[in-house]
Amino acid sequence: MPRRRSPQEKKALSYARDRRNGYGENDKSSRRNIPLSKRIARRADRRVAATALAAGRGGADADSGAAAQEGAERRRPGVWRKWPDGPLGVYVECGLERRARAEGGKGRNADHLGRLRARLRRPDR
């Protein structure tokens, strides 16, 4: 039978495992924006390749074909990558730091920040 966790252990696990979207947008909008961003990057690559190849149409000489090929390969392909959301502990810590700085480093938020860092086993900055 698994050992029961104390509330403090549950809180520490929550700060470590739970994630928050630090990008600044609604997490549900990612369902639409991730595929859209991929489409935009691929569309830009196709547009560059099409314009480079269109310049090579016309007469069938080796120089224009080679120039079109070089133009298509010169531009690095547009790549869009996802990145994971940040841990909840880091997200909460940043908010507390900002509020503690606004209070001048003393007060309730500074105390809470110290307790949070002790819970996360992080040194005070």
N, C-alpha and C positions, 0 to 999 in steps of 0.2 A: 504494500500500500504506500503510495507516495506521501512524503512528508508535507505537512501543511505549512504554507508560507505565512510569515507575519505581515501585517500591513506595511511595515517599513521595507521589507523585501519586495513586496508587490509594487510599492511606489518606485523603488530603485529600478526594478525591471521595466516598469512603465516608462520611466525617463530614458532608459537605454534602448528599448525596442520600438516604442511608438514613434511614428514619424509625423512631421508637419511639413506642409508645402511652404517653403521659404521663398518661392519665386514671386509671390505677391498676387497670384490669381486664384480663383476658385478651383478647388481640386476636381470638381465635376467638369469644368470647362476643358480639362486636359483631354478628355475623351474625344473632343472635337478638334482641339488645337494641335495635338500631336500628329494625327494624320494630315492635317492641313499644312503643317510646317514641312513634313516630308514631301508632300506634293509640290510645294513652292520650290524647294531645293531641286527636285528632279526636273521641274518645268524649266527652271533657269538653265540647267545643264543642257536640256534638249534645245532650248532657244539658241544658246551659244554654238552648239554643234550645227544647227540648221543654218545659222548665218555664215559660219565659216565654210560650210559645204556649198552654200549658194554662191559664194564668191568664186568658187572653183568651177562652176558650171561654164558653159560657153564652149570655147575651143578645147579639143582633146589633146592638150600637150602635157608632158610630164611635170613641167614646172608649176603649172596652176594646180594640178592635183596634189603635188607635194606641199605646196603652200597652204592649200585647204586643209590637208591632213595635219600640218603643223599648227595651224590656227585652231583647229578643234582640240588638239592635245595640249596647247599652251596653257589654257586656263585650268586651274585645279578644280576638280568637281566640287560642287557645293555639297557639303555634308551637314546634316542636322543630327544632333545626338541628344538623347535624353540624359538627365542626371537624376539620381535618387533624391527623395526628400530627406531633410535632415532629421536627426534624432530630436525628440521632444525636449530632452534635458538641455540641449544647446539652445533651442528656440526659447525656452523659458529663461535661461540664463541671460541671453541677450536682452530680453525685455526688462529683466530686473536690473541689469547693468545700466541700461538707459535711464530707468526711473531713479536709480540710486545716484547717478551723476546729476540728474536734475535737482535732487534734494541736497546736493553738496556732499555726498558720501556718508551721511548719517541719517538715521531714521529707520523706519520699519522696513523699507525695501532693501537697505544695506544689510540689515540683520538677516532678512530672508535670503539674500544672496549668499551670505556666509554659510548659512545652514544648507542651502542647496549645493554649494561647492563641496561642503563636507560630505554630503550624501553621495555626490557624484565622485568623490575622492579626487577633487581637482584642487590645485594650489590657488590661493588668492592672487589676483593679478595686481 
